[in-house]
Amino acid sequence: MLVRKHTSEMPLTTVSITAPLQIRPWLTTMFTAVTFCCLYATTAQAEYSFELDTVSLYKDRGEDQDEKNTNFRPALQGAWQYQHSSGVFVGNWVSTGKFGRASLQLDTTAGYGVDIGENARLEAGYTHSIYPHEGSLNSNEIFTSFSYQNLTLEVFRGLRSGVNNKDMYYNFDYVHPIDARWSLGAGMGYEHFGDSDEKSKIDYRAGVFYQLNNISTVSLVFAGANRKHAVENGIRDNRVILGLNLDF
């Protein structure tokens, strides 16, 4: 698990483009941290993972992360993660998008994972999400995940009052390899909101993935959610999302 995958991206990724000048210090901070980690890695019993993605639309939990009702809103995403041999991990995930006055989402995640045999893994952790210049959207949640071979099950619980307190999100993703390069994937999530006035929703996604080489994969994902009438700007509408994922 590289930091925390955003579920509508499937097991690979999704993103949003264009970050204005005022948010560049956030990017500078993240990549400075990545550089430091690279230099330190030679002396620590740890593993570092890096990821860069671009997608035609950033969709999270079945909802478009933008304020325009269009199918094509390119996004850029990046992530790094430090995984210690003890099981402790920490990292950042960043994406462009449109979140009120914010054009950037920055997630910081820390947790602990343990392997169960050769094919299973259990993880638990905490994620804090920041939206520069739109602090009212900042949120935090705890999560746990269990993966067995190509199946992943996740549970998230929101913590911030007035934003996502007591929100519960349950998600599964499954990837089926066809051959050395081609894979099929499918997933579904159920979100129960802590606010009793907001009704629960189900999101879904299915996609095909093609591995170009050892570090890059292209994807084509269909994603959306039910209760489309309950939100504005068509953010839960069905979308077809094209993506490119680079893992280092």
ROKEBA-963690 format. One record per residue (C-alpha): x, z, y. Coordinates in Angstrom, 3 decimals, always signed. Layout:
N
> X  Z  Y
...
***
This chain:
248
> +0.000  +0.000  +0.000
> +1.721  -1.182  +3.186
> +0.470  +1.274  +5.793
> -3.310  +0.833  +5.585
> -4.856  -2.534  +4.804
> -7.887  -3.344  +6.842
> -10.512  -4.086  +4.301
> -12.017  -7.297  +5.590
> -8.604  -8.824  +5.353
> -8.721  -8.680  +1.583
> -5.615  -7.371  -0.159
> -3.448  -9.495  +2.123
> -4.248  -9.426  +5.858
> -6.074  -10.378  +9.091
> -5.203  -10.394  +12.813
> -6.037  -11.276  +16.498
> -3.851  -13.130  +19.096
> -2.849  -12.738  +22.772
> -1.448  -9.439  +24.009
> -1.220  -9.121  +27.808
> +1.891  -7.923  +29.616
> +0.691  -4.355  +30.049
> +0.726  -3.718  +26.291
> +4.214  -4.998  +25.627
> +5.792  -1.499  +25.787
> +3.768  -0.590  +22.688
> +5.204  -3.564  +20.834
> +8.684  -2.735  +22.085
> +8.347  +0.837  +20.804
> +7.190  -0.312  +17.382
> +9.961  -2.854  +16.877
> +12.594  -0.439  +18.178
> +11.450  +1.978  +15.477
> +11.662  -0.783  +12.891
> +15.224  -1.614  +13.947
> +16.240  +2.045  +13.694
> +14.721  +2.269  +10.231
> +16.654  -0.789  +9.080
> +19.931  +0.801  +10.185
> +19.098  +4.122  +8.549
> +17.892  +2.648  +5.269
> +21.394  +2.297  +3.815
> +21.861  +6.081  +3.686
> +18.432  +7.269  +2.557
> +16.715  +7.197  -0.801
> +13.847  +5.167  +0.565
> +12.278  +1.763  +0.639
> +11.208  -0.113  +3.765
> +8.484  -2.738  +3.851
> +7.691  -5.149  +6.666
> +4.793  -7.521  +7.156
> +3.808  -10.196  +9.666
> +0.461  -11.976  +9.628
> -1.578  -14.464  +11.563
> -5.266  -15.122  +10.993
> -7.995  -17.219  +12.563
> -10.102  -14.063  +13.067
> -9.559  -10.315  +12.757
> -12.487  -8.808  +10.856
> -12.508  -5.143  +9.802
> -15.132  -3.654  +7.497
> -17.269  -6.744  +7.937
> -17.209  -6.730  +11.737
> -15.405  -9.102  +14.128
> -12.826  -7.266  +16.230
> -13.542  -9.254  +19.369
> -16.311  -9.687  +21.914
> -16.925  -13.405  +21.476
> -19.383  -14.871  +19.002
> -17.127  -17.660  +17.733
> -15.504  -18.420  +14.396
> -11.983  -19.052  +15.726
> -10.172  -16.260  +17.565
> -6.557  -16.250  +16.307
> -4.872  -12.902  +15.910
> -1.385  -11.582  +15.228
> -0.628  -8.517  +13.129
> +2.481  -6.690  +12.029
> +3.353  -3.620  +10.006
> +6.240  -1.573  +8.724
> +6.350  +1.297  +6.247
> +8.925  +3.856  +5.157
> +8.447  +4.948  +1.527
> +10.558  +7.909  +0.402
> +11.411  +8.408  -3.254
> +9.508  +11.724  -3.158
> +6.252  +9.824  -2.579
> +5.955  +10.475  +1.171
> +5.241  +7.398  +3.318
> +4.792  +6.709  +7.028
> +4.313  +3.544  +9.064
> +2.548  +1.549  +11.742
> +0.084  -1.326  +11.658
> -0.634  -3.298  +14.846
> -3.084  -6.063  +15.698
> -4.209  -7.966  +18.727
> -7.915  -8.303  +19.456
> -10.485  -7.354  +22.079
> -11.630  -3.735  +22.137
> -13.262  -3.105  +25.506
> -10.371  -3.039  +27.985
> -7.814  -2.901  +25.160
> -6.141  -5.966  +23.659
> -4.212  -4.072  +21.008
> -4.937  -1.750  +18.106
> -2.089  +0.459  +16.878
> -2.516  +2.509  +13.691
> -0.064  +5.208  +12.639
> -0.361  +6.327  +9.020
> +1.295  +9.078  +6.997
> +0.597  +10.174  +3.460
> +1.735  +10.866  -0.063
> +1.509  +8.719  -3.171
> +2.261  +9.252  -6.833
> +2.534  +6.763  -9.680
> +0.406  +7.447  -12.755
> +2.082  +5.673  -15.613
> +3.234  +2.093  -15.099
> +0.003  +0.540  -13.806
> -1.773  +3.161  -11.693
> -1.132  +4.884  -8.372
> -2.917  +7.581  -6.367
> -2.447  +7.997  -2.596
> -3.841  +10.233  +0.149
> -3.096  +10.253  +3.849
> -4.083  +10.307  +7.500
> -4.452  +7.442  +9.994
> -4.585  +7.702  +13.802
> -5.764  +4.602  +15.698
> -4.897  +4.024  +19.361
> -6.380  +1.447  +21.759
> -4.218  +1.308  +24.916
> -6.316  +1.451  +28.144
> -9.452  +2.237  +26.103
> -8.859  +5.783  +24.951
> -12.545  +6.427  +24.284
> -12.164  +4.275  +21.144
> -9.202  +6.186  +19.729
> -10.031  +7.550  +16.297
> -8.573  +9.275  +13.260
> -9.489  +9.506  +9.602
> -8.264  +10.766  +6.271
> -8.211  +8.580  +3.186
> -7.491  +8.471  -0.506
> -6.948  +5.460  -2.738
> -6.571  +4.777  -6.432
> -5.145  +1.529  -7.769
> -4.953  +0.324  -11.341
> -3.242  -3.010  -11.951
> -5.132  -5.434  -9.641
> -8.041  -3.112  -8.750
> -8.014  -0.790  -5.718
> -10.616  +1.861  -4.821
> -10.525  +3.618  -1.420
> -12.445  +6.352  +0.409
> -12.145  +7.053  +4.156
> -13.644  +9.879  +6.247
> -13.730  +9.787  +10.048
> -12.727  +12.860  +12.042
> -13.138  +12.276  +15.783
> -16.296  +13.647  +17.370
> -18.300  +11.043  +19.262
> -16.425  +8.151  +17.643
> -16.304  +8.300  +13.839
> -16.855  +11.940  +12.909
> -18.314  +12.260  +9.397
> -18.373  +8.494  +8.913
> -17.723  +7.713  +5.234
> -16.398  +4.372  +4.030
> -16.058  +3.402  +0.348
> -14.213  +0.219  -0.553
> -12.949  -1.726  -3.547
> -10.770  -4.848  -3.825
> -9.869  -6.856  -6.902
> -7.324  -9.664  -7.207
> -7.266  -11.967  -10.232
> -4.086  -14.033  -10.711
> -4.758  -17.554  -11.991
> -1.147  -18.614  -12.385
> +2.215  -17.962  -10.732
> +0.955  -19.118  -7.313
> -2.847  -19.027  -7.201
> -5.024  -15.895  -7.074
> -8.684  -15.108  -6.458
> -9.853  -11.958  -4.709
> -13.123  -10.151  -4.039
> -14.105  -6.902  -2.388
> -17.002  -4.850  -1.063
> -17.381  -1.833  +1.180
> -20.159  +0.632  +1.955
> -20.172  +2.583  +5.231
> -22.365  +5.614  +5.877
> -22.312  +6.693  +9.517
> -22.206  +10.307  +10.652
> -24.682  +9.458  +13.417
> -28.118  +9.736  +11.798
> -29.497  +7.095  +14.196
> -27.156  +4.437  +12.801
> -28.069  +2.953  +9.435
> -25.532  +2.355  +6.691
> -24.104  -1.111  +6.072
> -22.444  -3.101  +3.304
> -19.612  -5.554  +3.890
> -18.295  -8.159  +1.470
> -15.479  -10.669  +1.114
> -14.086  -13.193  -1.336
> -11.075  -15.438  -1.054
> -8.424  -17.630  -2.576
> -4.671  -17.072  -2.122
> -1.723  -19.399  -2.607
> +1.850  -18.112  -2.704
> +4.149  -20.554  -0.904
> +7.376  -18.728  -1.796
> +8.711  -15.217  -2.383
> +7.669  -13.925  +1.053
> +4.748  -16.048  +2.267
> +1.135  -16.513  +1.166
> -1.732  -18.497  +2.697
> -5.321  -17.311  +2.293
> -8.859  -18.534  +2.854
> -11.393  -15.683  +2.933
> -15.176  -15.577  +3.344
> -16.313  -12.253  +4.870
> -19.335  -10.650  +6.508
> -21.762  -7.729  +6.397
> -25.468  -7.024  +6.136
> -27.707  -5.631  +8.908
> -26.555  -8.411  +11.201
> -29.483  -7.876  +13.592
> -28.382  -4.304  +14.336
> -25.311  -5.367  +16.356
> -24.544  -7.720  +19.246
> -22.357  -10.826  +19.538
> -22.825  -11.730  +15.875
> -19.950  -9.449  +14.846
> -21.321  -9.052  +11.300
> -21.964  -12.764  +10.803
> -20.392  -14.528  +7.853
> -17.011  -16.052  +8.722
> -14.398  -18.173  +6.968
> -10.940  -16.827  +7.822
> -7.644  -18.669  +7.406
> -4.516  -16.537  +7.188
> -0.752  -16.610  +6.708
> +1.001  -13.516  +5.350
> +4.754  -12.799  +5.377
> +6.131  -9.822  +3.423
> +9.751  -8.655  +3.700
***
